Amino acid sequence: MTGGEAYKQKLLTDDALNAAVAAYLADPSAPTVLEVGPGRIDVVAAVLAHQWSTDEITVEDATPARRTVKTAVLVVSIG
């Protein structure tokens, strides 16, 4: 199951996703883990595994930063 599938099934809420994204953006070097039912998403690993997110997050004043982190979380498989 991916983060997106969990989101569609309402196992991953907007509040939890937004909190994880905010935590990542506040300190990308800190561990950020999103609990999804019995699984977990390592947000840092999700961003690093998603090249587009990694590229976009480095852009100065990137307003899509929040969206890119969300994208990475939604496409990664829950472990």
OpenMM code with the backbone's topology and positions (N, CA, C; nanometers):
from openmm import Vec3, app, unit

residues = "MET THR GLY GLY GLU ALA TYR LYS GLN LYS LEU LEU THR ASP ASP ALA LEU ASN ALA ALA VAL ALA ALA TYR LEU ALA ASP PRO SER ALA PRO THR VAL LEU GLU VAL GLY PRO GLY ARG ILE ASP VAL VAL ALA ALA VAL LEU ALA HIS GLN TRP SER THR ASP GLU ILE THR VAL GLU ASP ALA THR PRO ALA ARG ARG THR VAL LYS THR ALA VAL LEU VAL VAL SER ILE GLY".split()
positions = [
    Vec3(0.0850, -0.1174, 0.0000),
    Vec3(0.0000, 0.0000, 0.0000),
    Vec3(0.0894, 0.1236, 0.0000),
    Vec3(0.0523, 0.2216, -0.0769),
    Vec3(0.1260, 0.3476, -0.0793),
    Vec3(0.0598, 0.4482, 0.0144),
    Vec3(0.1284, 0.5577, 0.0374),
    Vec3(0.0702, 0.6648, 0.1165),
    Vec3(-0.0565, 0.7179, 0.0517),
    Vec3(-0.0565, 0.7261, -0.0813),
    Vec3(-0.1745, 0.7738, -0.1539),
    Vec3(-0.2935, 0.6811, -0.1376),
    Vec3(-0.2668, 0.5510, -0.1417),
    Vec3(-0.3756, 0.4547, -0.1208),
    Vec3(-0.4301, 0.4657, 0.0214),
    Vec3(-0.3414, 0.4827, 0.1184),
    Vec3(-0.3842, 0.4998, 0.2576),
    Vec3(-0.4653, 0.6281, 0.2730),
    Vec3(-0.4239, 0.7318, 0.2026),
    Vec3(-0.4960, 0.8593, 0.2066),
    Vec3(-0.6363, 0.8434, 0.1497),
    Vec3(-0.6467, 0.7750, 0.0367),
    Vec3(-0.7781, 0.7528, -0.0253),
    Vec3(-0.8695, 0.6712, 0.0649),
    Vec3(-0.8103, 0.5788, 0.1407),
    Vec3(-0.8879, 0.4934, 0.2305),
    Vec3(-0.9108, 0.5595, 0.3668),
    Vec3(-0.8688, 0.6833, 0.3804),
    Vec3(-0.8846, 0.7613, 0.5038),
    Vec3(-0.8039, 0.7041, 0.6206),
    Vec3(-0.7001, 0.6237, 0.5910),
    Vec3(-0.6105, 0.5748, 0.6955),
    Vec3(-0.5042, 0.6797, 0.7272),
    Vec3(-0.4842, 0.7715, 0.6346),
    Vec3(-0.3900, 0.8812, 0.6497),
    Vec3(-0.4709, 1.0098, 0.6374),
    Vec3(-0.4740, 1.0880, 0.7451),
    Vec3(-0.5560, 1.2091, 0.7471),
    Vec3(-0.4780, 1.3305, 0.6982),
    Vec3(-0.5501, 1.4324, 0.6584),
    Vec3(-0.4881, 1.5588, 0.6193),
    Vec3(-0.4048, 1.6145, 0.7345),
    Vec3(-0.4599, 1.6091, 0.8552),
    Vec3(-0.3879, 1.6639, 0.9707),
    Vec3(-0.2553, 1.5924, 0.9935),
    Vec3(-0.2558, 1.4602, 0.9878),
    Vec3(-0.1330, 1.3836, 1.0094),
    Vec3(-0.0327, 1.4105, 0.8972),
    Vec3(-0.0819, 1.4143, 0.7747),
    Vec3(0.0054, 1.4394, 0.6606),
    Vec3(0.0645, 1.5799, 0.6682),
    Vec3(-0.0191, 1.6790, 0.6977),
    Vec3(0.0295, 1.8169, 0.7077),
    Vec3(0.1292, 1.8333, 0.8213),
    Vec3(0.1064, 1.7662, 0.9326),
    Vec3(0.2002, 1.7741, 1.0453),
    Vec3(0.3347, 1.7130, 1.0071),
    Vec3(0.3324, 1.6008, 0.9379),
    Vec3(0.4574, 1.5368, 0.8962),
    Vec3(0.5317, 1.6236, 0.7958),
    Vec3(0.4601, 1.6835, 0.7041),
    Vec3(0.5219, 1.7717, 0.6046),
    Vec3(0.5836, 1.8926, 0.6742),
    Vec3(0.5110, 1.9530, 0.7667),
    Vec3(0.5615, 2.0695, 0.8398),
    Vec3(0.6862, 2.0333, 0.9197),
    Vec3(0.6845, 1.9169, 0.9826),
    Vec3(0.8005, 1.8730, 1.0606),
    Vec3(0.9213, 1.8531, 0.9698),
    Vec3(0.8991, 1.7933, 0.8538),
    Vec3(1.0091, 1.7730, 0.7601),
    Vec3(1.0645, 1.9065, 0.7122),
    Vec3(0.9773, 1.9969, 0.6736),
    Vec3(1.0222, 2.1261, 0.6221),
    Vec3(1.0930, 2.2086, 0.7291),
    Vec3(1.0538, 2.1916, 0.8549),
    Vec3(1.1190, 2.2645, 0.9642),
    Vec3(1.2623, 2.2180, 0.9840),
    Vec3(1.2863, 2.0882, 0.9657),
    Vec3(1.4217, 2.0338, 0.9821),
    Vec3(1.4349, 1.9051, 0.9008),
    Vec3(1.4734, 1.9169, 0.7740),
    Vec3(1.4843, 1.7987, 0.6882),
    Vec3(1.5858, 1.6947, 0.7352),
    Vec3(1.6745, 1.7324, 0.8262),
    Vec3(1.7736, 1.6358, 0.8743),
    Vec3(1.7229, 1.5550, 0.9933),
    Vec3(1.6125, 1.5966, 1.0523),
    Vec3(1.5571, 1.5250, 1.1685),
    Vec3(1.4698, 1.4092, 1.1212),
    Vec3(1.4717, 1.2992, 1.1946),
    Vec3(1.3842, 1.1872, 1.1580),
    Vec3(1.2369, 1.2298, 1.1654),
    Vec3(1.1624, 1.2017, 1.0613),
    Vec3(1.0194, 1.2305, 1.0584),
    Vec3(0.9488, 1.1044, 1.0136),
    Vec3(0.8674, 1.0486, 1.1011),
    Vec3(0.7979, 0.9236, 1.0718),
    Vec3(0.6482, 0.9485, 1.0816),
    Vec3(0.5765, 0.8995, 0.9844),
    Vec3(0.4322, 0.9125, 0.9789),
    Vec3(0.3721, 0.7748, 1.0033),
    Vec3(0.2941, 0.7632, 1.1088),
    Vec3(0.2280, 0.6358, 1.1414),
    Vec3(0.1005, 0.6241, 1.0578),
    Vec3(0.0864, 0.5105, 0.9890),
    Vec3(-0.0306, 0.4860, 0.9057),
    Vec3(-0.0814, 0.3467, 0.9383),
    Vec3(-0.1857, 0.3397, 1.0205),
    Vec3(-0.2347, 0.2098, 1.0654),
    Vec3(-0.1198, 0.1348, 1.1296),
    Vec3(-0.0985, 0.0091, 1.0905),
    Vec3(0.0120, -0.0669, 1.1476),
    Vec3(0.1461, -0.0359, 1.0801),
    Vec3(0.1450, 0.0455, 0.9758),
    Vec3(0.2668, 0.0760, 0.9014),
    Vec3(0.3215, 0.2136, 0.9344),
    Vec3(0.4341, 0.2449, 0.8705),
    Vec3(0.5013, 0.3731, 0.8920),
    Vec3(0.5602, 0.4228, 0.7612),
    Vec3(0.5696, 0.5542, 0.7502),
    Vec3(0.6381, 0.6161, 0.6371),
    Vec3(0.7501, 0.7016, 0.6941),
    Vec3(0.8706, 0.6747, 0.6483),
    Vec3(0.9864, 0.7574, 0.6816),
    Vec3(0.9849, 0.8720, 0.5806),
    Vec3(0.9454, 0.9908, 0.6258),
    Vec3(0.9261, 1.1039, 0.5354),
    Vec3(1.0583, 1.1447, 0.4696),
    Vec3(1.1660, 1.1452, 0.5454),
    Vec3(1.2967, 1.1818, 0.4899),
    Vec3(1.3340, 1.0844, 0.3779),
    Vec3(1.3192, 0.9563, 0.4025),
    Vec3(1.3515, 0.8555, 0.3010),
    Vec3(1.2593, 0.8690, 0.1804),
    Vec3(1.1326, 0.9022, 0.2044),
    Vec3(1.0375, 0.9186, 0.0939),
    Vec3(1.0811, 1.0316, 0.0020),
    Vec3(1.1227, 1.1437, 0.0609),
    Vec3(1.1671, 1.2574, -0.0208),
    Vec3(1.2940, 1.2213, -0.0970),
    Vec3(1.3877, 1.1580, -0.0291),
    Vec3(1.5139, 1.1210, -0.0941),
    Vec3(1.4935, 1.0195, -0.2061),
    Vec3(1.3933, 0.9341, -0.1924),
    Vec3(1.3652, 0.8322, -0.2933),
    Vec3(1.2884, 0.8887, -0.4125),
    Vec3(1.2341, 1.0076, -0.3976),
    Vec3(1.1529, 1.0679, -0.5015),
    Vec3(1.2313, 1.1843, -0.5609),
    Vec3(1.2994, 1.1614, -0.6723),
    Vec3(1.3944, 1.2585, -0.7280),
    Vec3(1.3329, 1.3956, -0.7521),
    Vec3(1.2119, 1.4012, -0.8033),
    Vec3(1.1488, 1.5302, -0.8295),
    Vec3(1.1345, 1.6092, -0.6996),
    Vec3(1.0935, 1.5427, -0.5929),
    Vec3(1.0816, 1.6106, -0.4637),
    Vec3(1.2169, 1.6606, -0.4173),
    Vec3(1.3183, 1.5777, -0.4291),
    Vec3(1.4528, 1.6161, -0.3874),
    Vec3(1.5001, 1.7384, -0.4659),
    Vec3(1.4749, 1.7416, -0.5946),
    Vec3(1.5158, 1.8554, -0.6782),
    Vec3(1.4383, 1.9815, -0.6419),
    Vec3(1.3086, 1.9707, -0.6266),
    Vec3(1.2250, 2.0877, -0.6020),
    Vec3(1.2458, 2.1476, -0.4634),
    Vec3(1.2741, 2.0639, -0.3656),
    Vec3(1.2870, 2.1114, -0.2278),
    Vec3(1.4064, 2.2056, -0.2122),
    Vec3(1.5028, 2.1979, -0.3023),
    Vec3(1.6220, 2.2817, -0.2923),
    Vec3(1.6049, 2.4188, -0.3578),
    Vec3(1.4930, 2.4417, -0.4247),
    Vec3(1.4687, 2.5685, -0.4925),
    Vec3(1.4381, 2.6767, -0.3888),
    Vec3(1.5086, 2.7886, -0.3993),
    Vec3(1.4867, 2.9018, -0.3088),
    Vec3(1.3420, 2.9506, -0.3196),
    Vec3(1.2782, 2.9762, -0.2063),
    Vec3(1.1392, 3.0243, -0.2007),
    Vec3(1.0428, 2.9343, -0.2777),
    Vec3(1.0645, 2.8061, -0.2701),
    Vec3(0.9799, 2.7119, -0.3439),
    Vec3(0.8459, 2.6963, -0.2739),
    Vec3(0.7462, 2.7648, -0.3222),
    Vec3(0.6128, 2.7487, -0.2647),
    Vec3(0.5584, 2.6083, -0.2865),
    Vec3(0.6032, 2.5350, -0.3895),
    Vec3(0.5545, 2.3973, -0.4007),
    Vec3(0.6248, 2.3004, -0.3062),
    Vec3(0.7081, 2.3506, -0.2149),
    Vec3(0.7804, 2.2605, -0.1247),
    Vec3(0.6865, 2.1689, -0.0490),
    Vec3(0.5827, 2.2240, 0.0082),
    Vec3(0.4867, 2.1412, 0.0820),
    Vec3(0.4261, 2.0362, -0.0104),
    Vec3(0.3924, 2.0751, -0.1311),
    Vec3(0.3321, 1.9808, -0.2256),
    Vec3(0.4300, 1.8708, -0.2640),
    Vec3(0.5571, 1.9034, -0.2787),
    Vec3(0.6536, 1.8014, -0.3194),
    Vec3(0.6747, 1.6983, -0.2101),
    Vec3(0.6749, 1.7436, -0.0847),
    Vec3(0.6891, 1.6481, 0.0251),
    Vec3(0.5644, 1.5609, 0.0320),
    Vec3(0.4482, 1.6212, 0.0169),
    Vec3(0.3243, 1.5426, 0.0164),
    Vec3(0.3277, 1.4385, -0.0955),
    Vec3(0.3724, 1.4796, -0.2122),
    Vec3(0.3808, 1.3866, -0.3254),
    Vec3(0.4680, 1.2678, -0.2915),
    Vec3(0.5832, 1.2948, -0.2333),
    Vec3(0.6750, 1.1862, -0.1970),
    Vec3(0.6101, 1.0908, -0.0982),
    Vec3(0.5397, 1.1462, 0.0016),
    Vec3(0.4747, 1.0623, 0.1019),
    Vec3(0.3642, 0.9792, 0.0399),
    Vec3(0.2907, 1.0382, -0.0515),
    Vec3(0.1774, 0.9674, -0.1101),
    Vec3(0.2170, 0.8581, -0.2074),
    Vec3(0.3363, 0.8671, -0.2659),
    Vec3(0.3751, 0.7639, -0.3625),
    Vec3(0.4603, 0.6533, -0.3026),
    Vec3(0.5125, 0.6739, -0.1828),
    Vec3(0.5999, 0.5739, -0.1225),
    Vec3(0.5164, 0.4612, -0.0605),
    Vec3(0.5697, 0.3426, -0.0615),
    Vec3(0.5024, 0.2290, 0.0021),
    Vec3(0.5188, 0.2366, 0.1534),
    Vec3(0.4163, 0.1964, 0.2232),
    Vec3(0.4183, 0.1960, 0.3689),
    Vec3(0.4911, 0.0715, 0.4164),
    Vec3(0.5846, 0.0914, 0.5059),
    Vec3(0.6646, -0.0200, 0.5546),
    Vec3(0.6260, -0.0643, 0.6915),
] * unit.nanometer
topology = app.Topology()
chain = topology.addChain("A")
for resn in residues:
    res = topology.addResidue(resn, chain)
    for name in ("N", "CA", "C"):
        topology.addAtom(name, app.Element.getBySymbol(name[0]), res)
